Amino acid sequence: MKGFVTFGEIMLRLSQSQIGDKILIANEFSVVYGGSESNVTTSIPCLGNKVSFISKLPNNPLGNAALLGLNKYKVDTDKVLLGGNPIWRNNDGSIAEW
């Protein structure tokens, strides 16, 4: 059987758990992994096709959870690299690394 190869990023969406809560006062959040690339990737096995995903994710619990999210849809993630330091910008614009 022929298959597909997709690549791209995975987005992490945090939503407040309680309907009506403002995000600033929420104590709990629901986590959803998605984004265009991963949504298309997870749709392909649902249509009966094989698919491999290529990307790089942080080697931490968030990266591992994103991989599990893909794997539950039978996406081959053997080509996903884990590692690197995520880069964040401070309020003053300087780079802060984990």
Biopython code that builds the backbone (N, CA, C, O; Angstrom):
import numpy as np
from Bio.PDB.StructureBuilder import StructureBuilder

atoms = [
    (1, "MET", "N", (0.842, -1.187, 0.000)),
    (1, "MET", "CA", (0.000, 0.000, 0.000)),
    (1, "MET", "C", (0.883, 1.244, 0.000)),
    (1, "MET", "O", (1.823, 1.337, 0.789)),
    (2, "LYS", "N", (0.595, 2.175, -0.857)),
    (2, "LYS", "CA", (1.315, 3.437, -0.882)),
    (2, "LYS", "C", (0.875, 4.284, 0.300)),
    (2, "LYS", "O", (-0.184, 4.065, 0.886)),
    (3, "GLY", "N", (1.704, 5.246, 0.631)),
    (3, "GLY", "CA", (1.377, 6.088, 1.764)),
    (3, "GLY", "C", (1.737, 7.541, 1.503)),
    (3, "GLY", "O", (2.114, 7.914, 0.393)),
    (4, "PHE", "N", (1.617, 8.332, 2.517)),
    (4, "PHE", "CA", (1.876, 9.763, 2.452)),
    (4, "PHE", "C", (2.957, 10.122, 3.459)),
    (4, "PHE", "O", (3.154, 9.428, 4.457)),
    (5, "VAL", "N", (3.650, 11.214, 3.181)),
    (5, "VAL", "CA", (4.601, 11.812, 4.120)),
    (5, "VAL", "C", (4.172, 13.260, 4.306)),
    (5, "VAL", "O", (3.996, 13.992, 3.332)),
    (6, "THR", "N", (4.006, 13.664, 5.544)),
    (6, "THR", "CA", (3.643, 15.046, 5.838)),
    (6, "THR", "C", (4.699, 15.628, 6.766)),
    (6, "THR", "O", (5.410, 14.892, 7.450)),
    (7, "PHE", "N", (4.796, 16.946, 6.783)),
    (7, "PHE", "CA", (5.730, 17.592, 7.693)),
    (7, "PHE", "C", (5.141, 18.922, 8.136)),
    (7, "PHE", "O", (4.270, 19.494, 7.480)),
    (8, "GLY", "N", (5.638, 19.389, 9.260)),
    (8, "GLY", "CA", (5.169, 20.677, 9.763)),
    (8, "GLY", "C", (5.213, 20.735, 11.267)),
    (8, "GLY", "O", (5.888, 19.945, 11.927)),
    (9, "GLU", "N", (4.480, 21.684, 11.787)),
    (9, "GLU", "CA", (4.487, 21.903, 13.233)),
    (9, "GLU", "C", (3.204, 21.383, 13.865)),
    (9, "GLU", "O", (2.212, 21.121, 13.184)),
    (10, "ILE", "N", (3.251, 21.243, 15.168)),
    (10, "ILE", "CA", (2.071, 20.865, 15.941)),
    (10, "ILE", "C", (1.781, 22.007, 16.901)),
    (10, "ILE", "O", (2.667, 22.468, 17.622)),
    (11, "MET", "N", (0.565, 22.448, 16.905)),
    (11, "MET", "CA", (0.164, 23.531, 17.796)),
    (11, "MET", "C", (-0.407, 22.944, 19.084)),
    (11, "MET", "O", (-1.008, 21.870, 19.081)),
    (12, "LEU", "N", (-0.210, 23.657, 20.169)),
    (12, "LEU", "CA", (-0.778, 23.291, 21.464)),
    (12, "LEU", "C", (-1.774, 24.368, 21.843)),
    (12, "LEU", "O", (-1.419, 25.540, 21.974)),
    (13, "ARG", "N", (-3.029, 23.963, 22.021)),
    (13, "ARG", "CA", (-4.059, 24.926, 22.419)),
    (13, "ARG", "C", (-4.460, 24.646, 23.853)),
    (13, "ARG", "O", (-4.769, 23.509, 24.209)),
    (14, "LEU", "N", (-4.456, 25.681, 24.671)),
    (14, "LEU", "CA", (-4.944, 25.594, 26.045)),
    (14, "LEU", "C", (-6.303, 26.281, 26.110)),
    (14, "LEU", "O", (-6.432, 27.448, 25.740)),
    (15, "SER", "N", (-7.301, 25.566, 26.575)),
    (15, "SER", "CA", (-8.644, 26.125, 26.720)),
    (15, "SER", "C", (-9.063, 25.996, 28.170)),
    (15, "SER", "O", (-8.751, 25.004, 28.828)),
    (16, "GLN", "N", (-9.764, 26.994, 28.666)),
    (16, "GLN", "CA", (-10.235, 26.907, 30.042)),
    (16, "GLN", "C", (-11.202, 25.732, 30.174)),
    (16, "GLN", "O", (-12.028, 25.486, 29.296)),
    (17, "SER", "N", (-11.080, 25.009, 31.294)),
    (17, "SER", "CA", (-11.897, 23.807, 31.489)),
    (17, "SER", "C", (-13.348, 24.126, 31.806)),
    (17, "SER", "O", (-14.250, 23.403, 31.384)),
    (18, "GLN", "N", (-13.576, 25.193, 32.541)),
    (18, "GLN", "CA", (-14.932, 25.564, 32.920)),
    (18, "GLN", "C", (-15.490, 26.546, 31.895)),
    (18, "GLN", "O", (-14.885, 27.586, 31.634)),
    (19, "ILE", "N", (-16.629, 26.223, 31.322)),
    (19, "ILE", "CA", (-17.255, 27.109, 30.343)),
    (19, "ILE", "C", (-17.601, 28.421, 31.034)),
    (19, "ILE", "O", (-18.191, 28.429, 32.115)),
    (20, "GLY", "N", (-17.235, 29.507, 30.411)),
    (20, "GLY", "CA", (-17.531, 30.828, 30.965)),
    (20, "GLY", "C", (-16.385, 31.418, 31.761)),
    (20, "GLY", "O", (-16.382, 32.620, 32.027)),
    (21, "ASP", "N", (-15.406, 30.603, 32.151)),
    (21, "ASP", "CA", (-14.244, 31.142, 32.868)),
    (21, "ASP", "C", (-13.432, 32.024, 31.937)),
    (21, "ASP", "O", (-13.275, 31.720, 30.755)),
    (22, "LYS", "N", (-12.932, 33.090, 32.467)),
    (22, "LYS", "CA", (-11.978, 33.911, 31.725)),
    (22, "LYS", "C", (-10.613, 33.234, 31.825)),
    (22, "LYS", "O", (-10.285, 32.643, 32.854)),
    (23, "ILE", "N", (-9.830, 33.319, 30.776)),
    (23, "ILE", "CA", (-8.547, 32.630, 30.759)),
    (23, "ILE", "C", (-7.617, 33.160, 31.858)),
    (23, "ILE", "O", (-6.757, 32.425, 32.343)),
    (24, "LEU", "N", (-7.780, 34.420, 32.252)),
    (24, "LEU", "CA", (-6.925, 34.992, 33.290)),
    (24, "LEU", "C", (-7.213, 34.436, 34.680)),
    (24, "LEU", "O", (-6.337, 34.461, 35.544)),
    (25, "ILE", "N", (-8.429, 33.934, 34.912)),
    (25, "ILE", "CA", (-8.763, 33.438, 36.248)),
    (25, "ILE", "C", (-8.958, 31.922, 36.287)),
    (25, "ILE", "O", (-9.278, 31.362, 37.336)),
    (26, "ALA", "N", (-8.767, 31.264, 35.152)),
    (26, "ALA", "CA", (-8.972, 29.812, 35.097)),
    (26, "ALA", "C", (-7.893, 29.090, 35.903)),
    (26, "ALA", "O", (-6.721, 29.465, 35.870)),
    (27, "ASN", "N", (-8.308, 28.051, 36.624)),
    (27, "ASN", "CA", (-7.376, 27.232, 37.401)),
    (27, "ASN", "C", (-6.969, 25.973, 36.653)),
    (27, "ASN", "O", (-5.942, 25.369, 36.963)),
    (28, "GLU", "N", (-7.761, 25.579, 35.675)),
    (28, "GLU", "CA", (-7.482, 24.356, 34.923)),
    (28, "GLU", "C", (-7.666, 24.633, 33.435)),
    (28, "GLU", "O", (-8.472, 25.469, 33.025)),
    (29, "PHE", "N", (-6.887, 23.900, 32.644)),
    (29, "PHE", "CA", (-6.959, 24.043, 31.201)),
    (29, "PHE", "C", (-7.050, 22.677, 30.548)),
    (29, "PHE", "O", (-6.479, 21.705, 31.041)),
    (30, "SER", "N", (-7.761, 22.606, 29.450)),
    (30, "SER", "CA", (-7.772, 21.424, 28.589)),
    (30, "SER", "C", (-6.703, 21.630, 27.527)),
    (30, "SER", "O", (-6.530, 22.733, 27.008)),
    (31, "VAL", "N", (-5.993, 20.563, 27.212)),
    (31, "VAL", "CA", (-4.920, 20.629, 26.224)),
    (31, "VAL", "C", (-5.380, 19.908, 24.965)),
    (31, "VAL", "O", (-5.845, 18.770, 25.022)),
    (32, "VAL", "N", (-5.245, 20.584, 23.830)),
    (32, "VAL", "CA", (-5.578, 19.996, 22.538)),
    (32, "VAL", "C", (-4.399, 20.241, 21.604)),
    (32, "VAL", "O", (-3.939, 21.372, 21.450)),
    (33, "TYR", "N", (-3.915, 19.161, 20.980)),
    (33, "TYR", "CA", (-2.861, 19.286, 19.977)),
    (33, "TYR", "C", (-3.521, 19.331, 18.616)),
    (33, "TYR", "O", (-4.416, 18.536, 18.332)),
    (34, "GLY", "N", (-3.091, 20.248, 17.777)),
    (34, "GLY", "CA", (-3.708, 20.370, 16.464)),
    (34, "GLY", "C", (-2.891, 21.266, 15.569)),
    (34, "GLY", "O", (-1.663, 21.288, 15.653)),
    (35, "GLY", "N", (-3.559, 21.998, 14.721)),
    (35, "GLY", "CA", (-2.911, 22.818, 13.710)),
    (35, "GLY", "C", (-3.104, 22.164, 12.352)),
    (35, "GLY", "O", (-3.374, 20.966, 12.266)),
    (36, "SER", "N", (-2.970, 22.929, 11.320)),
    (36, "SER", "CA", (-3.236, 22.447, 9.960)),
    (36, "SER", "C", (-2.487, 21.175, 9.630)),
    (36, "SER", "O", (-3.072, 20.197, 9.165)),
    (37, "GLU", "N", (-1.175, 21.199, 9.876)),
    (37, "GLU", "CA", (-0.345, 20.069, 9.469)),
    (37, "GLU", "C", (-0.733, 18.782, 10.197)),
    (37, "GLU", "O", (-0.896, 17.734, 9.572)),
    (38, "SER", "N", (-0.879, 18.867, 11.503)),
    (38, "SER", "CA", (-1.212, 17.642, 12.242)),
    (38, "SER", "C", (-2.661, 17.224, 12.017)),
    (38, "SER", "O", (-2.964, 16.033, 12.073)),
    (39, "ASN", "N", (-3.561, 18.167, 11.763)),
    (39, "ASN", "CA", (-4.946, 17.801, 11.469)),
    (39, "ASN", "C", (-5.041, 17.022, 10.158)),
    (39, "ASN", "O", (-5.752, 16.021, 10.075)),
    (40, "VAL", "N", (-4.324, 17.484, 9.142)),
    (40, "VAL", "CA", (-4.311, 16.762, 7.865)),
    (40, "VAL", "C", (-3.666, 15.390, 8.062)),
    (40, "VAL", "O", (-4.160, 14.383, 7.556)),
    (41, "THR", "N", (-2.559, 15.366, 8.803)),
    (41, "THR", "CA", (-1.830, 14.113, 9.036)),
    (41, "THR", "C", (-2.704, 13.076, 9.722)),
    (41, "THR", "O", (-2.701, 11.911, 9.324)),
    (42, "THR", "N", (-3.448, 13.473, 10.740)),
    (42, "THR", "CA", (-4.282, 12.506, 11.462)),
    (42, "THR", "C", (-5.526, 12.114, 10.682)),
    (42, "THR", "O", (-6.146, 11.094, 10.984)),
    (43, "SER", "N", (-5.901, 12.903, 9.686)),
    (43, "SER", "CA", (-7.056, 12.549, 8.850)),
    (43, "SER", "C", (-6.727, 11.439, 7.856)),
    (43, "SER", "O", (-7.604, 10.656, 7.491)),
    (44, "ILE", "N", (-5.489, 11.364, 7.421)),
    (44, "ILE", "CA", (-5.106, 10.400, 6.378)),
    (44, "ILE", "C", (-5.337, 8.953, 6.810)),
    (44, "ILE", "O", (-5.903, 8.186, 6.031)),
    (45, "PRO", "N", (-4.922, 8.535, 8.028)),
    (45, "PRO", "CA", (-5.209, 7.149, 8.425)),
    (45, "PRO", "C", (-6.712, 6.866, 8.566)),
    (45, "PRO", "O", (-7.156, 5.735, 8.370)),
    (46, "CYS", "N", (-7.481, 7.893, 8.905)),
    (46, "CYS", "CA", (-8.934, 7.704, 9.023)),
    (46, "CYS", "C", (-9.554, 7.349, 7.672)),
    (46, "CYS", "O", (-10.645, 6.781, 7.613)),
    (47, "LEU", "N", (-8.852, 7.687, 6.588)),
    (47, "LEU", "CA", (-9.325, 7.372, 5.240)),
    (47, "LEU", "C", (-8.715, 6.075, 4.713)),
    (47, "LEU", "O", (-8.884, 5.731, 3.544)),
    (48, "GLY", "N", (-7.999, 5.355, 5.589)),
    (48, "GLY", "CA", (-7.456, 4.054, 5.225)),
    (48, "GLY", "C", (-6.068, 4.071, 4.610)),
    (48, "GLY", "O", (-5.649, 3.079, 4.014)),
    (49, "ASN", "N", (-5.344, 5.181, 4.743)),
    (49, "ASN", "CA", (-4.008, 5.292, 4.162)),
    (49, "ASN", "C", (-2.937, 5.344, 5.248)),
    (49, "ASN", "O", (-3.208, 5.718, 6.389)),
    (50, "LYS", "N", (-1.711, 4.961, 4.869)),
    (50, "LYS", "CA", (-0.573, 5.083, 5.768)),
    (50, "LYS", "C", (0.006, 6.484, 5.653)),
    (50, "LYS", "O", (-0.036, 7.099, 4.588)),
    (51, "VAL", "N", (0.551, 6.987, 6.771)),
    (51, "VAL", "CA", (1.155, 8.312, 6.756)),
    (51, "VAL", "C", (2.306, 8.366, 7.755)),
    (51, "VAL", "O", (2.238, 7.796, 8.844)),
    (52, "SER", "N", (3.366, 9.070, 7.354)),
    (52, "SER", "CA", (4.495, 9.366, 8.236)),
    (52, "SER", "C", (4.553, 10.875, 8.426)),
    (52, "SER", "O", (4.269, 11.639, 7.503)),
    (53, "PHE", "N", (4.922, 11.295, 9.629)),
    (53, "PHE", "CA", (5.010, 12.717, 9.956)),
    (53, "PHE", "C", (6.458, 13.060, 10.253)),
    (53, "PHE", "O", (7.131, 12.337, 10.989)),
    (54, "ILE", "N", (6.945, 14.161, 9.685)),
    (54, "ILE", "CA", (8.306, 14.628, 9.915)),
    (54, "ILE", "C", (8.235, 15.986, 10.592)),
    (54, "ILE", "O", (7.572, 16.904, 10.109)),
    (55, "SER", "N", (8.935, 16.102, 11.730)),
    (55, "SER", "CA", (8.963, 17.365, 12.452)),
    (55, "SER", "C", (10.042, 17.286, 13.516)),
    (55, "SER", "O", (10.758, 16.290, 13.607)),
    (56, "LYS", "N", (10.159, 18.319, 14.311)),
    (56, "LYS", "CA", (11.025, 18.305, 15.481)),
    (56, "LYS", "C", (10.224, 18.834, 16.651)),
    (56, "LYS", "O", (9.581, 19.879, 16.563)),
    (57, "LEU", "N", (10.273, 18.093, 17.753)),
    (57, "LEU", "CA", (9.540, 18.456, 18.952)),
    (57, "LEU", "C", (10.502, 18.520, 20.128)),
    (57, "LEU", "O", (11.552, 17.877, 20.105)),
    (58, "PRO", "N", (10.160, 19.282, 21.148)),
    (58, "PRO", "CA", (11.023, 19.309, 22.325)),
    (58, "PRO", "C", (11.033, 17.956, 23.027)),
    (58, "PRO", "O", (10.017, 17.263, 23.070)),
    (59, "ASN", "N", (12.170, 17.593, 23.567)),
    (59, "ASN", "CA", (12.300, 16.329, 24.289)),
    (59, "ASN", "C", (11.874, 16.553, 25.739)),
    (59, "ASN", "O", (12.704, 16.598, 26.647)),
    (60, "ASN", "N", (10.580, 16.690, 25.933)),
    (60, "ASN", "CA", (10.013, 16.902, 27.263)),
    (60, "ASN", "C", (8.590, 16.340, 27.262)),
    (60, "ASN", "O", (8.124, 15.863, 26.227)),
    (61, "PRO", "N", (7.898, 16.387, 28.391)),
    (61, "PRO", "CA", (6.551, 15.804, 28.438)),
    (61, "PRO", "C", (5.571, 16.380, 27.409)),
    (61, "PRO", "O", (4.694, 15.658, 26.935)),
    (62, "LEU", "N", (5.702, 17.656, 27.055)),
    (62, "LEU", "CA", (4.799, 18.224, 26.051)),
    (62, "LEU", "C", (5.062, 17.628, 24.675)),
    (62, "LEU", "O", (4.124, 17.310, 23.944)),
    (63, "GLY", "N", (6.328, 17.475, 24.322)),
    (63, "GLY", "CA", (6.672, 16.853, 23.048)),
    (63, "GLY", "C", (6.219, 15.405, 22.990)),
    (63, "GLY", "O", (5.707, 14.945, 21.969)),
    (64, "ASN", "N", (6.411, 14.682, 24.100)),
    (64, "ASN", "CA", (5.977, 13.280, 24.153)),
    (64, "ASN", "C", (4.466, 13.160, 24.063)),
    (64, "ASN", "O", (3.955, 12.235, 23.430)),
    (65, "ALA", "N", (3.743, 14.083, 24.687)),
    (65, "ALA", "CA", (2.276, 14.055, 24.615)),
    (65, "ALA", "C", (1.803, 14.328, 23.188)),
    (65, "ALA", "O", (0.828, 13.730, 22.734)),
    (66, "ALA", "N", (2.488, 15.228, 22.477)),
    (66, "ALA", "CA", (2.131, 15.500, 21.086)),
    (66, "ALA", "C", (2.341, 14.251, 20.234)),
    (66, "ALA", "O", (1.521, 13.947, 19.368)),
    (67, "LEU", "N", (3.443, 13.520, 20.477)),
    (67, "LEU", "CA", (3.688, 12.267, 19.751)),
    (67, "LEU", "C", (2.597, 11.243, 20.026)),
    (67, "LEU", "O", (2.119, 10.579, 19.107)),
    (68, "LEU", "N", (2.203, 11.115, 21.282)),
    (68, "LEU", "CA", (1.138, 10.170, 21.624)),
    (68, "LEU", "C", (-0.165, 10.536, 20.935)),
    (68, "LEU", "O", (-0.926, 9.663, 20.519)),
    (69, "GLY", "N", (-0.420, 11.851, 20.818)),
    (69, "GLY", "CA", (-1.624, 12.296, 20.123)),
    (69, "GLY", "C", (-1.632, 11.867, 18.666)),
    (69, "GLY", "O", (-2.679, 11.500, 18.132)),
    (70, "LEU", "N", (-0.471, 11.911, 18.017)),
    (70, "LEU", "CA", (-0.375, 11.445, 16.636)),
    (70, "LEU", "C", (-0.466, 9.929, 16.557)),
    (70, "LEU", "O", (-1.137, 9.385, 15.681)),
    (71, "ASN", "N", (0.213, 9.248, 17.479)),
    (71, "ASN", "CA", (0.248, 7.783, 17.460)),
    (71, "ASN", "C", (-1.127, 7.159, 17.653)),
    (71, "ASN", "O", (-1.390, 6.075, 17.132)),
    (72, "LYS", "N", (-2.005, 7.823, 18.389)),
    (72, "LYS", "CA", (-3.329, 7.224, 18.599)),
    (72, "LYS", "C", (-4.149, 7.190, 17.307)),
    (72, "LYS", "O", (-5.143, 6.469, 17.216)),
    (73, "TYR", "N", (-3.724, 7.977, 16.305)),
    (73, "TYR", "CA", (-4.354, 7.928, 14.986)),
    (73, "TYR", "C", (-3.558, 7.061, 14.007)),
    (73, "TYR", "O", (-3.802, 7.093, 12.801)),
    (74, "LYS", "N", (-2.607, 6.289, 14.535)),
    (74, "LYS", "CA", (-1.768, 5.383, 13.741)),
    (74, "LYS", "C", (-0.875, 6.123, 12.752)),
    (74, "LYS", "O", (-0.648, 5.658, 11.636)),
    (75, "VAL", "N", (-0.371, 7.282, 13.176)),
    (75, "VAL", "CA", (0.592, 8.044, 12.391)),
    (75, "VAL", "C", (1.986, 7.532, 12.741)),
    (75, "VAL", "O", (2.320, 7.389, 13.917)),
    (76, "ASP", "N", (2.797, 7.256, 11.726)),
    (76, "ASP", "CA", (4.184, 6.840, 11.938)),
    (76, "ASP", "C", (4.998, 8.078, 12.309)),
    (76, "ASP", "O", (5.117, 9.012, 11.516)),
    (77, "THR", "N", (5.554, 8.078, 13.517)),
    (77, "THR", "CA", (6.331, 9.226, 13.997)),
    (77, "THR", "C", (7.809, 8.888, 14.149)),
    (77, "THR", "O", (8.528, 9.578, 14.873)),
    (78, "ASP", "N", (8.271, 7.837, 13.479)),
    (78, "ASP", "CA", (9.678, 7.447, 13.582)),
    (78, "ASP", "C", (10.629, 8.524, 13.065)),
    (78, "ASP", "O", (11.789, 8.554, 13.476)),
    (79, "LYS", "N", (10.179, 9.398, 12.189)),
    (79, "LYS", "CA", (11.034, 10.435, 11.615)),
    (79, "LYS", "C", (10.974, 11.754, 12.389)),
    (79, "LYS", "O", (11.598, 12.735, 11.982)),
    (80, "VAL", "N", (10.233, 11.789, 13.496)),
    (80, "VAL", "CA", (10.165, 12.999, 14.320)),
    (80, "VAL", "C", (11.409, 13.045, 15.200)),
    (80, "VAL", "O", (11.730, 12.079, 15.892)),
    (81, "LEU", "N", (12.103, 14.177, 15.166)),
    (81, "LEU", "CA", (13.270, 14.371, 16.017)),
    (81, "LEU", "C", (12.842, 15.000, 17.333)),
    (81, "LEU", "O", (11.969, 15.867, 17.365)),
    (82, "LEU", "N", (13.459, 14.558, 18.408)),
    (82, "LEU", "CA", (13.214, 15.145, 19.723)),
    (82, "LEU", "C", (14.478, 15.838, 20.185)),
    (82, "LEU", "O", (15.571, 15.284, 20.065)),
    (83, "GLY", "N", (14.345, 17.036, 20.710)),
    (83, "GLY", "CA", (15.507, 17.727, 21.253)),
    (83, "GLY", "C", (15.443, 19.215, 21.031)),
    (83, "GLY", "O", (14.460, 19.756, 20.524)),
    (84, "GLY", "N", (16.526, 19.863, 21.427)),
    (84, "GLY", "CA", (16.632, 21.311, 21.276)),
    (84, "GLY", "C", (16.018, 22.047, 22.452)),
    (84, "GLY", "O", (15.261, 21.487, 23.245)),
    (85, "ASN", "N", (16.361, 23.285, 22.533)),
    (85, "ASN", "CA", (15.822, 24.141, 23.586)),
    (85, "ASN", "C", (14.785, 25.077, 22.991)),
    (85, "ASN", "O", (15.097, 25.841, 22.077)),
    (86, "PRO", "N", (13.558, 25.033, 23.493)),
    (86, "PRO", "CA", (12.569, 25.995, 23.016)),
    (86, "PRO", "C", (13.031, 27.411, 23.332)),
    (86, "PRO", "O", (13.605, 27.648, 24.395)),
    (87, "ILE", "N", (12.793, 28.341, 22.442)),
    (87, "ILE", "CA", (13.211, 29.729, 22.650)),
    (87, "ILE", "C", (11.980, 30.577, 22.926)),
    (87, "ILE", "O", (10.992, 30.525, 22.194)),
    (88, "TRP", "N", (12.058, 31.346, 23.980)),
    (88, "TRP", "CA", (10.982, 32.258, 24.365)),
    (88, "TRP", "C", (11.551, 33.659, 24.421)),
    (88, "TRP", "O", (12.736, 33.843, 24.696)),
    (89, "ARG", "N", (10.734, 34.620, 24.168)),
    (89, "ARG", "CA", (11.151, 36.019, 24.276)),
    (89, "ARG", "C", (10.608, 36.598, 25.571)),
    (89, "ARG", "O", (9.440, 36.408, 25.910)),
    (90, "ASN", "N", (11.478, 37.315, 26.299)),
    (90, "ASN", "CA", (11.057, 38.039, 27.488)),
    (90, "ASN", "C", (10.301, 39.292, 27.070)),
    (90, "ASN", "O", (10.285, 39.655, 25.894)),
    (91, "ASN", "N", (9.684, 39.938, 28.027)),
    (91, "ASN", "CA", (8.938, 41.160, 27.732)),
    (91, "ASN", "C", (9.804, 42.243, 27.104)),
    (91, "ASN", "O", (9.308, 43.057, 26.324)),
    (92, "ASP", "N", (11.095, 42.260, 27.435)),
    (92, "ASP", "CA", (11.990, 43.259, 26.865)),
    (92, "ASP", "C", (12.550, 42.862, 25.495)),
    (92, "ASP", "O", (13.350, 43.597, 24.916)),
    (93, "GLY", "N", (12.127, 41.686, 24.967)),
    (93, "GLY", "CA", (12.573, 41.238, 23.660)),
    (93, "GLY", "C", (13.797, 40.355, 23.678)),
    (93, "GLY", "O", (14.159, 39.784, 22.649)),
    (94, "SER", "N", (14.448, 40.228, 24.830)),
    (94, "SER", "CA", (15.622, 39.356, 24.907)),
    (94, "SER", "C", (15.186, 37.903, 24.876)),
    (94, "SER", "O", (14.050, 37.577, 25.219)),
    (95, "ILE", "N", (16.097, 37.033, 24.461)),
    (95, "ILE", "CA", (15.788, 35.610, 24.331)),
    (95, "ILE", "C", (16.030, 34.922, 25.666)),
    (95, "ILE", "O", (17.080, 35.086, 26.288)),
    (96, "ALA", "N", (15.036, 34.149, 26.093)),
    (96, "ALA", "CA", (15.153, 33.353, 27.319)),
    (96, "ALA", "C", (15.015, 31.892, 26.932)),
    (96, "ALA", "O", (14.029, 31.515, 26.298)),
    (97, "GLU", "N", (15.974, 31.066, 27.295)),
    (97, "GLU", "CA", (15.902, 29.649, 27.003)),
    (97, "GLU", "C", (15.568, 28.895, 28.278)),
    (97, "GLU", "O", (15.864, 29.341, 29.386)),
    (98, "TRP", "N", (14.932, 27.718, 28.087)),
    (98, "TRP", "CA", (14.609, 26.871, 29.239)),
    (98, "TRP", "C", (15.864, 26.295, 29.798)),
    (98, "TRP", "O", (15.819, 25.549, 30.776)),
]
sb = StructureBuilder()
sb.init_structure("model")
sb.init_model(0)
sb.init_chain("A")
sb.init_seg("    ")
for serial, (resi, resn, name, xyz) in enumerate(atoms, 1):
    if name == "N":
        sb.init_residue(resn, " ", resi, " ")
    sb.init_atom(name, np.array(xyz, "f"), 0.0, 1.0, " ", f" {name:<3s}", serial, name[0])
structure = sb.get_structure()
